[in-house]
Every structure is written in structure tokens, then in C-alpha cells.
Amino acid sequence: MFLIRSRPFGHLSGLEALEAVLATSVFDQQITLLYMDEGVYQLLDRQDAGPSDHSSVSKTIAALHLYDVNRIFVCTRSLAERGLTSSDLLKVDGRSLFKSLNTEEIRNLVDEQDRVLGF
């Protein structure tokens, strides 16, 4: 599982996580992504890199399904703490790419994983 907690701009952790996901996908592994804390900002429908030179990761996230990466989760609590809802998140062809999980569901998901890589 890839646990993404870093904001999309100001450093490269989010982009590095997505590169690792894409590299792992070629090995026919079941890939799980979980966005929590500041990482939920990577999922916003409209991202603005502002003065930084970092490009938006939203195009890469939107293309993950092309690599059979379909287990993408977002922490409901993290969204709420930032005044966000699932309607604020990126959609492809009008449908959400992410399943929202509460704290208990996240605990169960993490327990199921063989490895957890944090970004």
C-alpha cells in the first residue's frame, strides 16, 4: 500500500509516490493507495501549483485506472478537517476515482496490507 500524506506542491513526495505506483504496476501487483492528511489536497479537481515549478499530479492520478490501479482511498476525516467533501475531488468521465473511508475502515485496510510505503 502507498500511504500518501504530503501536500501536492512544495516538494516532490506526491509525484515520487505516483512514479513508484506506476513502476510497481508493471509487476501485476494489487496496488492500494490511501490519501490522508495533507495528501488529500492532491486529489482536488482543480489544482493550482501557484509560484512553484511543480506540475499538477491530477493528470497522473486520473490515468491510474489505465494501469489497473483501482483501489484508491481517501480518509473522510482528513477531508472534513480541511473543509472538503468528495464532490471537491477529481473525477474522470463524471465519476469519482476514490472511495472514502472512515477511521475504522482505514485501520482494517492497513491491517490487510503486506507492506505500507509512506510518502
C-alpha beads as a LAMMPS data file, in Angstrom:
LAMMPS data file: protein, C-alpha beads

119 atoms
118 bonds

1 atom types
1 bond types

-500.0 500.0 xlo xhi
-500.0 500.0 ylo yhi
-500.0 500.0 zlo zhi

Masses

1 110.0

Atoms # bond

1 1 1 0.000 0.000 0.000
2 1 1 1.108 3.523 -0.754
3 1 1 0.144 5.935 2.030
4 1 1 0.252 9.495 0.762
5 1 1 0.179 12.239 3.388
6 1 1 2.117 15.053 1.729
7 1 1 0.635 18.077 0.022
8 1 1 0.929 18.269 -3.771
9 1 1 3.169 21.326 -4.003
10 1 1 6.348 22.458 -2.293
11 1 1 8.142 19.112 -2.503
12 1 1 8.214 16.049 -4.722
13 1 1 6.824 13.350 -2.394
14 1 1 3.456 13.147 -4.133
15 1 1 4.996 12.854 -7.570
16 1 1 7.536 10.307 -6.305
17 1 1 4.706 8.232 -4.839
18 1 1 2.878 8.172 -8.174
19 1 1 6.077 7.215 -10.007
20 1 1 6.545 4.330 -7.559
21 1 1 2.923 3.260 -8.093
22 1 1 3.359 3.243 -11.876
23 1 1 6.638 1.316 -11.603
24 1 1 5.010 -1.257 -9.309
25 1 1 2.005 -1.659 -11.586
26 1 1 4.096 -3.387 -14.258
27 1 1 4.618 -6.333 -11.888
28 1 1 0.911 -7.235 -11.786
29 1 1 0.624 -6.420 -8.092
30 1 1 -2.630 -5.367 -6.475
31 1 1 -1.903 -1.752 -5.635
32 1 1 -3.670 0.200 -2.939
33 1 1 -3.366 3.951 -2.463
34 1 1 -4.591 5.782 0.618
35 1 1 -4.626 9.570 0.762
36 1 1 -4.670 11.104 4.241
37 1 1 -3.866 14.364 5.994
38 1 1 -2.335 16.940 3.614
39 1 1 -2.267 14.291 0.884
40 1 1 -5.992 14.796 0.220
41 1 1 -5.091 18.072 -1.492
42 1 1 -3.510 16.011 -4.287
43 1 1 -6.976 14.759 -5.178
44 1 1 -8.610 18.139 -5.700
45 1 1 -10.351 18.626 -9.013
46 1 1 -8.721 21.978 -9.658
47 1 1 -5.132 22.236 -8.544
48 1 1 -3.023 25.344 -8.791
49 1 1 0.720 24.946 -8.427
50 1 1 0.984 28.663 -7.774
51 1 1 4.527 30.030 -7.858
52 1 1 6.166 26.598 -7.528
53 1 1 7.615 24.818 -10.521
54 1 1 5.844 21.560 -9.669
55 1 1 3.197 20.466 -12.089
56 1 1 -0.195 19.196 -11.033
57 1 1 -0.358 15.479 -10.262
58 1 1 -4.048 15.317 -11.182
59 1 1 -3.416 14.106 -14.750
60 1 1 -1.341 11.200 -13.470
61 1 1 -3.931 10.341 -10.826
62 1 1 -6.695 10.430 -13.427
63 1 1 -4.728 7.958 -15.583
64 1 1 -4.094 5.391 -12.828
65 1 1 -7.017 3.236 -13.961
66 1 1 -5.163 2.696 -17.255
67 1 1 -2.534 0.860 -15.193
68 1 1 -5.147 -1.238 -13.365
69 1 1 -4.743 0.842 -10.212
70 1 1 -8.320 0.923 -8.987
71 1 1 -8.007 0.670 -5.208
72 1 1 -7.702 4.355 -4.355
73 1 1 -8.997 5.507 -0.994
74 1 1 -9.296 8.819 0.807
75 1 1 -9.700 9.475 4.521
76 1 1 -13.094 11.002 5.278
77 1 1 -11.772 12.639 8.458
78 1 1 -8.895 14.289 6.572
79 1 1 -11.337 15.732 4.050
80 1 1 -13.643 17.058 6.771
81 1 1 -10.783 18.622 8.743
82 1 1 -9.885 20.631 5.637
83 1 1 -13.444 21.643 4.783
84 1 1 -13.529 19.342 1.755
85 1 1 -16.032 16.765 0.560
86 1 1 -15.894 14.030 -2.057
87 1 1 -17.540 16.431 -4.522
88 1 1 -14.345 18.542 -4.425
89 1 1 -12.244 15.641 -5.672
90 1 1 -11.070 14.789 -9.161
91 1 1 -13.496 12.897 -11.382
92 1 1 -12.998 11.058 -14.659
93 1 1 -15.939 10.948 -17.036
94 1 1 -18.109 12.345 -14.246
95 1 1 -17.369 9.576 -11.755
96 1 1 -15.270 9.615 -8.630
97 1 1 -11.991 7.718 -8.622
98 1 1 -11.838 7.399 -4.844
99 1 1 -13.661 5.575 -2.111
100 1 1 -13.947 7.450 1.177
101 1 1 -13.065 5.502 4.313
102 1 1 -13.630 6.236 7.980
103 1 1 -11.016 5.602 10.669
104 1 1 -12.141 2.041 11.384
105 1 1 -12.148 1.124 7.693
106 1 1 -8.662 2.595 7.310
107 1 1 -7.391 0.584 10.252
108 1 1 -8.765 -2.600 8.659
109 1 1 -7.317 -1.713 5.254
110 1 1 -3.839 -1.103 6.674
111 1 1 -4.007 -4.364 8.641
112 1 1 -4.660 -6.254 5.379
113 1 1 -1.508 -4.967 3.698
114 1 1 1.799 -6.811 3.420
115 1 1 3.763 -3.559 3.082
116 1 1 2.961 0.106 3.654
117 1 1 5.122 2.745 1.987
118 1 1 4.651 6.288 3.245
119 1 1 5.085 9.443 1.183

Bonds

1 1 1 2
2 1 2 3
3 1 3 4
4 1 4 5
5 1 5 6
6 1 6 7
7 1 7 8
8 1 8 9
9 1 9 10
10 1 10 11
11 1 11 12
12 1 12 13
13 1 13 14
14 1 14 15
15 1 15 16
16 1 16 17
17 1 17 18
18 1 18 19
19 1 19 20
20 1 20 21
21 1 21 22
22 1 22 23
23 1 23 24
24 1 24 25
25 1 25 26
26 1 26 27
27 1 27 28
28 1 28 29
29 1 29 30
30 1 30 31
31 1 31 32
32 1 32 33
33 1 33 34
34 1 34 35
35 1 35 36
36 1 36 37
37 1 37 38
38 1 38 39
39 1 39 40
40 1 40 41
41 1 41 42
42 1 42 43
43 1 43 44
44 1 44 45
45 1 45 46
46 1 46 47
47 1 47 48
48 1 48 49
49 1 49 50
50 1 50 51
51 1 51 52
52 1 52 53
53 1 53 54
54 1 54 55
55 1 55 56
56 1 56 57
57 1 57 58
58 1 58 59
59 1 59 60
60 1 60 61
61 1 61 62
62 1 62 63
63 1 63 64
64 1 64 65
65 1 65 66
66 1 66 67
67 1 67 68
68 1 68 69
69 1 69 70
70 1 70 71
71 1 71 72
72 1 72 73
73 1 73 74
74 1 74 75
75 1 75 76
76 1 76 77
77 1 77 78
78 1 78 79
79 1 79 80
80 1 80 81
81 1 81 82
82 1 82 83
83 1 83 84
84 1 84 85
85 1 85 86
86 1 86 87
87 1 87 88
88 1 88 89
89 1 89 90
90 1 90 91
91 1 91 92
92 1 92 93
93 1 93 94
94 1 94 95
95 1 95 96
96 1 96 97
97 1 97 98
98 1 98 99
99 1 99 100
100 1 100 101
101 1 101 102
102 1 102 103
103 1 103 104
104 1 104 105
105 1 105 106
106 1 106 107
107 1 107 108
108 1 108 109
109 1 109 110
110 1 110 111
111 1 111 112
112 1 112 113
113 1 113 114
114 1 114 115
115 1 115 116
116 1 116 117
117 1 117 118
118 1 118 119
